[in-house]
């Protein structure tokens, strides 16, 4: 890309890398505020093992407002209540400004929101490594550059990261803090530097000066025990660690001592490695205002279906299940899916089935968001090498057995699809970086020993067992199916 190279920027391949660390802000609390907007700006505690009105369980996450009262993650709910009483428990003379709201963890719902976020991340990067439900690394070296933008006031990499942040907030409704750096460990530290809703960019040539004053326990791989040992050696900051005698570190920590010194010096040659292959691909689009207009809904589904089918074909993926997601106000999630007799690559069929599923049950419904997905994927061997890094968060989980009804229905649908069915699907607005369409519908906004903020997650976020002719009707605290992302 055209533009001036930053002063002090090295020219080796490693320094040219551009890594984003995306860390969602108080993610569980942010999800609760999606379906209860009145909780925005209020102290909010989300408890694991907590039940309404009870005092047991532990704090999974506390909003920034709740943290000002001394509520922290992993704290017993009973201790949190001592610092921040439930607003429902207040007496007539108590101060409501000194109380907060408590909600139980609803992991199914959070996975659904996370899937929407991660769909954006996979659309914005060629390589994505998902660390948890609310955290991921992106290698965007092929998408942007460390050069200055034509305006001269920021790098292209900063502009690209801002674009990612804006898409997450606009299309999903939650905020993320992003660190941008030439390597993973520095990007992670940067993302935590200006929370919430922060964006910190550390260009090549500035990594060591950025890290120098940081407390040693913030270096990737340094936990409480290691930090205490380092402080016993008068090593308090990253600069101290970078300047420490390597032989002394190795005698105390083994080969890990050298690695810690390298991290403190800004040296981290780890590549962002993808987390797996997808079992589903999906696309979603939110309306600016909820609508019951049948044609508006059908137009969106046509566009989404064409996009999903195109993405599947470009990745050599065939699919055996076609489904839709319909979100009705305030945030009730409905999914419908139809199974086919075998894997296919038929874009017209994706459109036809998706429209049929929509019209059968949701033609008159007021909706705020629509999605189309294909699942039960299989891949052609010729394209497997380009498919790494795609993974889905969660799929329909209410049974895995195949049913005859689904196969019969899909056969009938295939017979009804006319040959030569045509669609007109525009590319949409182009991104400023010149890397293709923005993929947004114009109707609306589309471990180290430091645990992430919302650490109460499990690996089931990556379970993806699709089911035939599945029907799910989710209320906000119910099962949230169809949470695929590509």
N, C-alpha and C positions, 0 to 999 in steps of 0.2 A: 504494500500500500504506500501511497505517496505520503510524505511528511518527514519532519525532522526527527532524527533519532535522539533519544534522551542523552544528555551528557553523562559520561561514566558508564554507559551501557556496554557490557561485554558483547562479543560477537559469537561466542560459542553456542552450540545448539541448546544447551541447557538453559543459558540465560535468556534465550529467545522464547522459552516456554511461557505460557500464560495459564495459570491455574486459578480457578475460582473456588473458594470454599463458601458454600451457601448454608447458613444456619438459621433456621426459623426462630422467630422471637416468641418465647413463652408459648410454644406451639399449642399445647393442650388448652391453655386459657384462650388463645386466639380462636381455636375451633369452637369453643363454647360460645364465644361472642358472635360467631357467625350466625348461630341460630337464636341467640338471645342478644340482639344488638344493644338492648338497654344496659347490659353489663359493661359496655365500653367505658373506660375511664374509672371504673369502680374496682376496689380491691377484690380479687378473685383468687380462690384457692381450689385447685383440682386435686382430689385425693384418691390414691390407690387403696382399695379395700374400704373406702369410705361409703357410708350410706347416709341419706338425708336425715338430719336430726340426731345422728349418732356422733360419738367422739373417738371412734377407733379408726385405724388406717394410718397412712403416711402421706405426706405432701408429695405429689408427683411433680407439680409445678405451681409456682405462685406468680401472679402477675406483678409487674413492676410496682404497681400501687400497693399490693399486699406486702412486698418486700420492705417497704418503708416502715412497716410495723414490726419487722424482725422475723417475718415468716420466710422460711427457706425450704428448698427441695430436700427430701428425705427426712424432714422433721416429723415427729409424730403429730397427728391431727390434734391430739389433746394439748400439745405444747403450742400449736398454731392458734388454737382457740383461746388460750391464755393471753396471747398477744393481740389477736384480732377476733373478737367475738362474732358469731353469726348474726347477721342483721335481723333474722327471724326471732332471735332470742332476746332482743332488746326490750327493756321496759319503757314505759312512757317518758321517764325522765333521763334515759340514756342518750348519749350523743350518737346519732346515726353516722356521723363522719368518722367515728372510731370503730366502725364495724365493717364486715365484708360479707361476701357471698361464697358459698362452698358448693362444689359440684363433684359427683363421682366420676372417675375415669370412664370414658366410653370409647374404648380402643377401636371398635369397628368404625365408628364415625370419624375418628381421627385418621384412620387409614384411608378412608374415602377422600378426605381433604388432602392428605399427603399425596395421593395418587394424582390429583389435579395439579399439585405443585410439581411433582416429578415428571409429569407429562411435558410441562413447559421446559424443565431442565433438559430433558432428552431432545426436545426440539431445538434447543439453543446450543447444544454441544455434541460433538462427535463421540466423545468418551465421557461417561458419567460413572462415578463410583459412589454408590449409596452406602452411607455409613450407618444410618439409622432411619427411623421414620421421619425425622426432621432435619437431616443433615446429609450433605453430599459434596463431593469434589467434582469439578468439571474441568476438563482440558479443552480450552477454547483456542489453542494455538493456531488452528487452521481457520478460525472464524474472524480473528482480529489481529492487532499488532501493538507493539509498544510505541509506535510512532505517535507524534502529536497529531491531533485532529486539525483540519484546516483553520479552525478558530484559534488554535495555538494555546488554548487555556486548559486543555486536558489531553490525556492520551486516548487513542482509539480504544484501548482495553478498558479504560474507565467508562467511556461511553457505552461500550457493549455491556459491561456489568450493570450499569444503570438501567439499560434496556431490560435486562433479565429481572431486576428488582421491580421495575414498573409493571412488567407483564404479570408477575406473581401477585402483586397487590391489586391490579386492575381486574384480572381474570378470576382470581380465587378469593381475594378479600382479606388476605393475611400478609404480614410484613416479614421480610427476611433481612438479615445482616450479611453482607458479603465482603470477604477479603480477597484481594487480587494480588498475586505475587508470582515470581518465577518458579516457585516450588510449593509442595503441599504443606509442609510444616509452617512456613511463613504465612501462607494464605489462611491457615487455620487461626493463627494468632491474630492476624489482621481482622478477621471476621468478628472476633470477640472484643475488639479494641474500642468500638464506638456503638455498642448496643444501647437501645434497640434501633432498628431501621437504619443501621449504619452502612457505610460504604468506605472502606479504607484500601487504598492502592499503594503497593510497595513496588516501585519499578526496579529493574535490574540496576545494580550500582548503588542502591540505597538500602539494600536488605540488612547489612550488618549495622548500619547506623540506626535503622528502625528497631532492630532487636536489642541493641546495646543496653538500654536502661530497663528492660523488661525483667521483672523478678524471675529467678531461675525456675520456680515451680510452674511457670507458664510455658516453658519449653516443652515441645512435644516429646513425650516419653519420660518426663520427670514427674513422679508422683510424690506424695508426702514423705515417704521413707527416704527416697533418693534426695529430695530437697533438704531434709535434715542432715544427711551425710555430707552433702555439698556445703552446707552452711558451716559444718564443723571444720571444713577446709577453707573457710573465709570466702566462699564462692556464693555471692548473693544475687548477682545479676547475670544476664546472658553474656555481657561483655566479660565479666570475670571468668565465666565458664569457657568462653572462646579463647581467652588468653592463658588459661590454666595449662600446666605441664601435662601433656598427654600421657606420659609414662606414669605419673602419679594417679591420673584418672583410671588408667588401665589396671594399675595395681589394686585399686579399690573396687572398680566396677567391671573388670574384665574388658572384653572387646567392646562392650556397650559404652565404656567411658569415652573411647574415641568417637563413637557415633554421636554421643551427646554433645561433645565439643564441636563437631562438625555442624550439628543442627544449630547450636548457639551462634556459630559463625555464618549461618545462612546457607550452608551447603547441605543440600538434600536432593540426591539424584533419583529418588523414587519416581517411577512413572505412575500416572493415574491409570489404574487398571480397572476395566469394567467389571461389573458384578454379575453378569450372566446374560442369558438369552431371554427374550420375551416369551411368555405363553399367551399373550394377547396384545393387540394394538388397538388404541382407541383415540377418538377425538371428541372434544366437547366444546360447546359455545354457549355463553350466557347472554341473555337478553338484557339490554339496558333497563327495561322495565318488564315485569312479567306480562305475558300475552296469552290470549286465548284464540288468536287469529289462526285458523287451520292452515292457510296457505303460507303464512310466515313460518310456522313450525315445520311444514313440509319442505319449504325452501332450505331451511337450516339443515334438516336431516339429509336432503339430497347432497348438499355441499360437504357435510361431514362424511357421508358414506363414500363419496368420490375420493375424498382425501385419504380416508382409512384404506380403501382398496388400492389406491395408488402407492401408499407407503408400504403396504404388504407386498405388492408386486415388485417394488424397487428393492426390497430386501429378500426376494426369493421365497416369500412365505405363502403357504396355502393355509386355508382355514376351514374348520368344520362346524363352527358355531358363529352365528351372527346375532347381535343383540343391540338393544338401545337402553339408554338411561334417561329417565325423565325426572327432573327435580321440580317439585311444586312448592309454592310458598307455604310455610316459611323456609323449610329446608327438608321436606319429606322426599326421600329418595325411592324411586320405583325403577325396577329393572325387568326387562323381558328379553328372552333369548329363544332362538330356534336352532335346532341341530340339523345338520345335513347328513346324508348317507355316507359321505366320505369327504376328504379335503378337496377344496376347489380354489381356483383363482378366477373369479367371475365378478368383476366390478358391478355389472348391471344387477346381479343377484343380490349383492350387498344393499344396493339402493332399494330394490323391490321388497326385500324382506324387512328392512328397517322401516320403510313407509307403511307396510302392512301391519307391523307391530305397533306403530304409532297410531294409525287410524283405527285399529281394532278397539283400543281402549282409551286413548288419550286425545281424540280428535277435538273434544270440547273442553278439555282441561286447561286451566290457566297454568302456564309453566314459566319457570325462571331460567332453566338451563336444560339443554338437550345434549345427548352424547350417542355416538355410534361406535361399536367395537366389533372386532372379530377375534375369536379365540380358538383354543384347541389347535394351535399352529403346528405346522411341519414345514421344514425348510429344504430347499434344493441344495445339494452338496456344493454346487458351483459357487453359491453365494454365502456359504457359512462363514467364511473368513471375515466378511464385512458386517456380521450381525452381532458381534460381541458388544456387550454394554447395554443391551435392552433387557429390561426386567419389569415384571408387573408386581404391584404391591399386594394385591389381594384379588381373588376371583370369587365367583359364586360358591358358597360353602354349604349349601343345604342338602347335599347328596351328590354322589358321583356316578350312580348307575345310569346306563343308557336306557332310554325308553322307546318302545316301538312307535308311540304316538308322535314323538319328535321326528323320527325318520319319515313317517308317512306324510306329515305336514310339510317337511322340506321337499319331498319329492313332488308334491302337488305344486308347491311354489315354483320349483324349477320348470315345470311344464308350462306354468302361466307366463314365464318370462319370455317376451317376444324377442325374436332375433333382431339385431340391429337397433336395440333400444339406445337412444341417443340422449346425452346430457350436455348442457352447456355449463361448465364450471370455470369461472375466471381464476386467474392466479392470485388476485388480491394485491394489496399494496406491497411494494418491495421494501425490504429493510434498508436502512441507511448504509449498512456495511456492504451492500451489494451481494449478499449471500443467499438471495432468493426471497420468496414471499414471506410476509410476516405470519401467515397462517391465522389471521384473525378475521372473523366474520364481521362485516360492517354493520350488523344490527346491534352489536353490543360488545361489552368487554369480554371479551372472550376469557486400637485404642490404647490411646495411651491411658494412664490411670486417672485422667480427668474425664468424668462422664459428661455427656451432653446435658443441656439444661433439662430436657424432658427425657430422662433415662428410663422411664418405666415403659419400655416397649419390648416386644418380643419378635422372634424370627418369623412368626406367623405372618408378618407383614409381607413376606415373600412367597407365601403359599398360593398356588394358582391352579386349583383343580376345577375346570369348567364343567358345567352340567347341562344336559340336554333339556330343551323346552322348559328351562327354569323360570319360575315366576317368583319374584320377591317384591314385597311392598313394605318399605322401611319407613317407620316413623323416626324422628330424630334420634331416639336412643335405641332404636332397633338395629337389626342386622343391616349393614350398609354394603350391599353387593355392588358388582360392576364397578370396581375401583381400579381397573387396569390402567396402566400407562405404558407408553412405549419408549 
